Amino acid sequence: MRNELIAFATLSLAAVTVAAAPMIAQAAPHRHRVQVCHSAGRNARNTGTVVGAVAGGLLGNAVSHNAGGAIVGAGVGAVAGHQIAKHNGKDCHYEWRTY
């Protein structure tokens, strides 16, 4: 009787272990390395736009010697300054994420 009880307990434990093995393996988290980028804030882009507009206006006035060149230069400088500030202000790094 005792041997039968030990055999039954051993087989029951083995059956539970085999049945639970896929659930245990499935519960293990998967880790992935991902690149995370945070863009420049609104203040950095606004500053780039203003600095570009001023520099473009001064350069346009120096090249054309009239108000039309200064206005065109300020417009081009504002767009260029905004784009440069937007692309230079990215902060990228890698993180491990669990899914």
C-alpha positions in Angstrom: 0.0 0.0 0.0 2.8 2.4 0.9 4.6 1.7 -2.4 1.5 2.3 -4.4 0.9 5.6 -2.6 4.5 6.7 -3.3 4.1 5.7 -6.9 0.8 7.5 -7.3 2.3 10.7 -5.7 5.3 10.5 -8.0 3.3 10.1 -11.1 0.9 12.8 -10.1 3.8 15.2 -9.5 5.3 14.3 -12.8 2.0 14.9 -14.6 1.5 18.3 -13.0 5.1 19.3 -13.8 4.7 18.3 -17.5 1.4 20.0 -17.8 2.7 23.2 -16.1 6.0 23.4 -18.1 4.5 25.2 -21.1 2.7 27.7 -18.9 5.9 28.4 -17.0 7.9 28.8 -20.2 5.2 31.1 -21.6 5.1 33.3 -18.5 8.8 34.2 -19.0 9.1 37.8 -20.2 10.6 38.6 -23.5 13.1 41.4 -23.5 13.8 43.6 -26.6 16.3 46.4 -27.2 14.5 49.4 -28.7 15.7 52.9 -29.7 13.8 55.7 -28.0 14.0 59.2 -29.2 12.6 62.4 -27.6 12.4 65.4 -29.8 13.3 68.9 -29.0 10.8 70.8 -27.0 8.7 73.7 -28.4 11.0 76.3 -26.8 14.1 75.0 -28.6 12.3 75.1 -31.9 11.0 78.6 -31.3 14.4 79.8 -30.4 15.9 78.3 -33.5 13.2 80.0 -35.6 13.9 83.4 -34.1 17.7 83.1 -34.3 17.4 81.9 -37.9 15.1 84.8 -38.9 17.4 87.4 -37.4 20.5 85.9 -39.0 18.7 85.5 -42.3 17.4 89.0 -42.2 20.8 90.5 -41.5 22.4 88.3 -44.2 19.7 89.2 -46.7 20.1 92.9 -46.0 23.8 92.7 -46.4 23.6 90.9 -49.7 20.8 92.9 -51.3 21.1 96.3 -49.6 17.3 96.7 -49.5 14.3 95.7 -47.4 13.1 93.0 -49.9 16.3 91.0 -49.4 16.0 91.3 -45.7 12.4 90.0 -45.7 13.3 87.1 -48.0 16.4 86.3 -45.9 14.4 86.4 -42.7 11.8 84.0 -44.1 14.4 81.6 -45.3 16.4 81.9 -42.1 13.4 81.2 -40.0 12.6 78.0 -41.8 16.2 76.9 -41.8 16.6 77.7 -38.1 13.4 75.8 -37.2 14.5 72.7 -39.1 18.0 72.8 -37.7 16.7 73.1 -34.1 14.2 70.4 -34.6 16.7 67.9 -35.9 19.6 68.8 -33.5 17.3 68.6 -30.5 16.7 64.8 -30.6 17.8 62.7 -27.7 18.1 59.1 -28.7 19.1 56.2 -26.6 18.5 52.4 -26.4 16.3 50.8 -23.7 15.5 47.2 -22.8 11.7 46.7 -22.8 9.8 43.7 -21.5 6.8 42.4 -23.5 
